[in-house]
Amino acid sequence: MGGGKKTPKPAKELESGKKEAPKKEVTKASTTILIDPKVVDQIKKDVSKMKFVTPYQIYSKYNLKYSISKDILENLARQGVLKPVKTGRRLDIYVPAA
């Protein structure tokens, strides 16, 4: 009824005397993404004309990363351009402030 027996690895691999290769240190590159101010200004203009705004709309229209579009909308809400209607874990909905 169960699987076959598990056999231990042969001792030859351990006794062969091979030295382990020194591990290379892996450094992650810090990613800094700069968005052109012209794009942000265009988003400000377009957002004021929309009924409501979601990060997906900005993501698809301006070909940005989804996380960046979320950050842009959060910044616009802090500046007073947008007002958050519903914010949640998965979806944020904004409307123009005035």
Short mmCIF file of the C-alpha atoms (twelve columns), coordinates in Angstrom:
data_MODEL
# 
_entry.id   MODEL 
# 
loop_
_atom_site.group_PDB 
_atom_site.id 
_atom_site.type_symbol 
_atom_site.label_atom_id 
_atom_site.label_alt_id 
_atom_site.label_comp_id 
_atom_site.label_asym_id 
_atom_site.label_seq_id 
_atom_site.Cartn_x 
_atom_site.Cartn_y 
_atom_site.Cartn_z 
_atom_site.pdbx_PDB_model_num 
ATOM 1  C CA . MET A 1  0.000   0.000  0.000   1 
ATOM 2  C CA . GLY A 2  2.344   2.944  -0.070  1 
ATOM 3  C CA . GLY A 3  5.303   3.987  -2.049  1 
ATOM 4  C CA . GLY A 4  8.557   2.169  -2.379  1 
ATOM 5  C CA . LYS A 5  11.358  2.374  0.116   1 
ATOM 6  C CA . LYS A 6  13.593  5.384  0.016   1 
ATOM 7  C CA . THR A 7  17.234  4.503  -0.247  1 
ATOM 8  C CA . PRO A 8  19.953  6.714  1.217   1 
ATOM 9  C CA . LYS A 9  22.385  8.405  -1.135  1 
ATOM 10 C CA . PRO A 10 25.578  6.463  -1.753  1 
ATOM 11 C CA . ALA A 11 28.528  7.321  0.434   1 
ATOM 12 C CA . LYS A 12 30.787  7.586  -2.626  1 
ATOM 13 C CA . GLU A 13 29.631  11.125 -3.264  1 
ATOM 14 C CA . LEU A 14 30.648  12.214 0.216   1 
ATOM 15 C CA . GLU A 15 33.973  10.388 0.309   1 
ATOM 16 C CA . SER A 16 35.170  11.306 -3.171  1 
ATOM 17 C CA . GLY A 17 37.150  14.221 -1.731  1 
ATOM 18 C CA . LYS A 18 35.719  16.795 -4.091  1 
ATOM 19 C CA . LYS A 19 35.832  20.266 -2.711  1 
ATOM 20 C CA . GLU A 20 32.671  22.272 -2.951  1 
ATOM 21 C CA . ALA A 21 32.868  25.249 -5.211  1 
ATOM 22 C CA . PRO A 22 32.783  28.521 -3.295  1 
ATOM 23 C CA . LYS A 23 29.323  29.996 -3.389  1 
ATOM 24 C CA . LYS A 24 29.012  33.270 -5.192  1 
ATOM 25 C CA . GLU A 25 27.282  36.042 -3.358  1 
ATOM 26 C CA . VAL A 26 24.095  37.031 -5.049  1 
ATOM 27 C CA . THR A 27 23.262  40.691 -4.878  1 
ATOM 28 C CA . LYS A 28 19.922  41.930 -5.958  1 
ATOM 29 C CA . ALA A 29 19.937  44.977 -8.127  1 
ATOM 30 C CA . SER A 30 17.864  47.763 -6.746  1 
ATOM 31 C CA . THR A 31 15.268  48.721 -9.264  1 
ATOM 32 C CA . THR A 32 14.443  52.353 -9.487  1 
ATOM 33 C CA . ILE A 33 11.795  53.155 -12.009 1 
ATOM 34 C CA . LEU A 34 11.491  56.733 -13.066 1 
ATOM 35 C CA . ILE A 35 8.302   57.844 -14.685 1 
ATOM 36 C CA . ASP A 36 8.375   60.695 -17.112 1 
ATOM 37 C CA . PRO A 37 6.672   63.755 -15.572 1 
ATOM 38 C CA . LYS A 38 4.890   64.289 -18.888 1 
ATOM 39 C CA . VAL A 39 3.118   60.963 -18.428 1 
ATOM 40 C CA . VAL A 40 2.046   61.876 -14.892 1 
ATOM 41 C CA . ASP A 41 0.726   65.241 -16.115 1 
ATOM 42 C CA . GLN A 42 -1.209  63.490 -18.880 1 
ATOM 43 C CA . ILE A 43 -2.676  61.071 -16.332 1 
ATOM 44 C CA . LYS A 44 -3.768  64.037 -14.171 1 
ATOM 45 C CA . LYS A 45 -5.571  65.587 -17.124 1 
ATOM 46 C CA . ASP A 46 -7.268  62.366 -18.188 1 
ATOM 47 C CA . VAL A 47 -8.263  61.362 -14.657 1 
ATOM 48 C CA . SER A 48 -10.204 64.587 -14.090 1 
ATOM 49 C CA . LYS A 49 -12.450 63.740 -17.065 1 
ATOM 50 C CA . MET A 50 -13.269 60.159 -16.010 1 
ATOM 51 C CA . LYS A 51 -16.252 59.059 -13.916 1 
ATOM 52 C CA . PHE A 52 -14.083 56.716 -11.875 1 
ATOM 53 C CA . VAL A 53 -10.505 55.496 -12.040 1 
ATOM 54 C CA . THR A 54 -8.931  52.145 -11.231 1 
ATOM 55 C CA . PRO A 55 -5.271  51.144 -11.426 1 
ATOM 56 C CA . TYR A 56 -6.103  48.738 -14.244 1 
ATOM 57 C CA . GLN A 57 -7.337  51.587 -16.439 1 
ATOM 58 C CA . ILE A 58 -4.066  53.458 -15.989 1 
ATOM 59 C CA . TYR A 59 -2.076  50.254 -16.423 1 
ATOM 60 C CA . SER A 60 -3.699  49.367 -19.710 1 
ATOM 61 C CA . LYS A 61 -3.917  52.857 -21.191 1 
ATOM 62 C CA . TYR A 62 -0.362  54.031 -20.466 1 
ATOM 63 C CA . ASN A 63 1.390   50.640 -20.613 1 
ATOM 64 C CA . LEU A 64 2.788   50.908 -17.072 1 
ATOM 65 C CA . LYS A 65 3.304   48.255 -14.438 1 
ATOM 66 C CA . TYR A 66 0.248   47.657 -12.283 1 
ATOM 67 C CA . SER A 67 2.078   48.518 -9.068  1 
ATOM 68 C CA . ILE A 68 3.289   51.794 -10.542 1 
ATOM 69 C CA . SER A 69 -0.221  52.732 -11.632 1 
ATOM 70 C CA . LYS A 70 -1.415  52.051 -8.065  1 
ATOM 71 C CA . ASP A 71 1.341   54.287 -6.703  1 
ATOM 72 C CA . ILE A 72 0.467   57.094 -9.119  1 
ATOM 73 C CA . LEU A 73 -3.189  57.018 -8.099  1 
ATOM 74 C CA . GLU A 74 -2.258  57.002 -4.408  1 
ATOM 75 C CA . ASN A 75 -0.052  60.057 -4.947  1 
ATOM 76 C CA . LEU A 76 -2.820  61.843 -6.823  1 
ATOM 77 C CA . ALA A 77 -5.188  61.090 -3.946  1 
ATOM 78 C CA . ARG A 78 -2.691  62.584 -1.487  1 
ATOM 79 C CA . GLN A 79 -2.405  65.694 -3.668  1 
ATOM 80 C CA . GLY A 80 -6.178  66.089 -3.670  1 
ATOM 81 C CA . VAL A 81 -6.745  65.404 -7.365  1 
ATOM 82 C CA . LEU A 82 -8.588  62.146 -6.627  1 
ATOM 83 C CA . LYS A 83 -10.803 60.946 -3.807  1 
ATOM 84 C CA . PRO A 84 -10.787 57.263 -2.838  1 
ATOM 85 C CA . VAL A 85 -14.237 55.664 -2.935  1 
ATOM 86 C CA . LYS A 86 -13.295 52.098 -2.142  1 
ATOM 87 C CA . THR A 87 -9.885  50.859 -1.175  1 
ATOM 88 C CA . GLY A 88 -9.134  47.272 -0.495  1 
ATOM 89 C CA . ARG A 89 -6.589  44.552 -0.821  1 
ATOM 90 C CA . ARG A 90 -7.310  43.839 -4.456  1 
ATOM 91 C CA . LEU A 91 -9.000  46.881 -5.937  1 
ATOM 92 C CA . ASP A 92 -8.874  50.612 -5.396  1 
ATOM 93 C CA . ILE A 93 -11.498 52.868 -6.918  1 
ATOM 94 C CA . TYR A 94 -11.071 56.624 -7.131  1 
ATOM 95 C CA . VAL A 95 -13.246 59.476 -8.363  1 
ATOM 96 C CA . PRO A 96 -12.140 62.986 -9.321  1 
ATOM 97 C CA . ALA A 97 -12.137 65.326 -6.304  1 
ATOM 98 C CA . ALA A 98 -13.790 68.241 -8.033  1 
# 
